[in-house]
C-alpha cells in the first residue's frame, strides 16, 4: 500500500475553496489533466483516465458541513482519497489532499503522484484567487 499527501495554502475562505473543489461541473479544472469525472447517480461516478483510456466505477461524496470530499473505486477497492479544507484565519485556507493506493498495480509512483497533486492544488488555488487567477508579468 502506498499513501501520498500534499497541502497548500489558498487565499480564499474555506467555504469558497470547498464549493469550488466540490463543483462536479468544474472538477476537470483542478483534477489531474488526464482524469475526467462523469457523475451518474451520486455518489456513483465514472472516472476516465486518458493515460490508460479506461473508465473506472467510483464513488464521490462531498460533505459541506465538514469541508471534506472523499472518493474511491467501487468494485476493486484499489484506490481512495480525500480533500480537506481548513480555515487558517484572515480569509485564507489550507487544503490537504490524501491518496491511498491499496493495490500496487494502480500506484503510478511517488514522482508522478507528487507532481499531479502539486499541479492540482496549484490549479485549484488559481481558481479561487480573488483576482480570478490573473498573474502579473
C-alpha positions in Angstrom: 0.0 0.0 0.0 1.2 3.5 -0.8 0.0 6.8 0.6 0.6 10.3 -0.6 -0.4 13.7 0.9 0.1 17.3 -0.1 -1.1 20.6 1.4 -1.3 24.1 0.1 -2.4 27.5 1.5 -5.0 29.3 -0.6 -6.1 33.0 -0.5 -9.8 32.3 0.0 -12.3 31.3 2.7 -12.7 27.6 3.4 -16.3 27.6 2.2 -15.3 29.2 -1.1 -12.5 26.7 -1.7 -14.7 23.8 -0.8 -17.5 24.9 -3.1 -15.1 25.2 -6.0 -13.4 21.9 -5.3 -16.7 20.1 -4.9 -18.4 21.5 -8.0 -18.9 18.5 -10.3 -19.1 20.6 -13.4 -15.7 22.1 -12.6 -13.7 19.1 -11.4 -11.7 19.0 -14.7 -10.5 22.5 -13.9 -8.3 21.3 -11.0 -8.0 17.5 -11.1 -5.0 15.9 -12.8 -5.3 16.7 -16.5 -5.6 13.0 -17.5 -8.6 12.3 -15.2 -12.2 13.2 -16.0 -15.2 12.6 -13.7 -18.7 11.9 -15.0 -21.5 12.0 -12.5 -24.0 9.2 -12.6 -26.4 8.6 -9.7 -24.4 10.3 -6.9 -22.4 9.2 -5.1 -21.7 7.0 -8.1 -19.3 8.5 -10.7 -17.2 7.2 -13.6 -13.6 8.3 -13.8 -11.9 8.2 -17.2 -8.1 8.1 -17.3 -6.6 9.3 -20.6 -3.3 7.6 -19.9 -4.9 4.1 -19.9 -8.1 5.1 -21.8 -10.1 3.2 -19.1 -13.2 4.0 -17.3 -13.4 3.1 -13.6 -16.5 3.0 -11.4 -16.0 5.1 -8.3 -17.8 6.9 -5.5 -17.6 10.6 -4.7 -19.0 12.2 -1.6 -18.8 15.9 -0.7 -19.7 16.9 2.9 -20.0 20.7 3.0 -20.5 20.7 6.8 -17.1 19.0 7.2 -15.5 20.8 4.2 -14.4 17.4 3.0 -14.6 15.4 -0.2 -14.0 11.7 -0.3 -13.6 9.4 -3.3 -12.6 5.8 -4.2 -13.0 3.0 -6.6 -16.2 0.9 -6.2 -15.6 -2.7 -7.2 -11.9 -3.2 -7.0 -11.2 -1.2 -3.8 -7.8 -0.3 -5.2 -7.8 3.4 -4.6 -9.2 6.1 -2.3 -8.6 9.7 -1.5 -9.9 12.7 0.3 -9.6 16.5 0.2 -10.0 18.5 3.4 -10.3 22.3 3.6 -9.5 24.1 6.9 -9.6 27.8 7.7 -6.4 29.4 8.9 -7.6 32.9 9.5 -7.5 36.2 7.6 -9.8 34.7 4.9 -7.2 32.0 3.9 -7.5 28.2 3.9 -5.3 25.2 3.9 -6.2 22.4 1.5 -4.9 18.9 2.1 -5.2 16.1 -0.4 -4.5 12.5 0.6 -4.3 9.5 -1.8 -4.2 5.8 -0.8 -3.4 3.0 -3.3 -4.3 -0.4 -1.9 -3.1 -2.2 -5.0 0.5 -1.5 -6.1 -0.5 -2.1 -9.7 -2.6 1.1 -9.6 0.0 3.2 -8.0 1.6 5.5 -10.6 4.7 6.1 -8.4 5.7 8.7 -6.0 7.1 11.2 -8.5 4.1 11.1 -10.8 1.6 11.4 -7.9 3.6 14.2 -6.2 3.6 16.2 -9.4 -0.1 15.6 -10.0 -1.0 16.6 -6.5 1.1 19.8 -6.6 -0.3 20.7 -10.1 -3.9 20.1 -9.0 -3.6 22.2 -5.8 -1.9 25.0 -7.8 -4.8 25.0 -10.3 -7.4 25.0 -7.5 -5.6 27.9 -5.9 -5.6 29.8 -9.2 -9.4 29.3 -9.5 -10.2 30.6 -6.0 -7.9 33.6 -6.1 -9.7 36.9 -5.7 -8.2 38.1 -9.0 -9.6 35.1 -10.8 -6.2 33.6 -11.3 -4.7 36.6 -13.2 -1.0 36.9 -12.8 1.3 39.8 -13.4 4.2 39.9 -15.8 
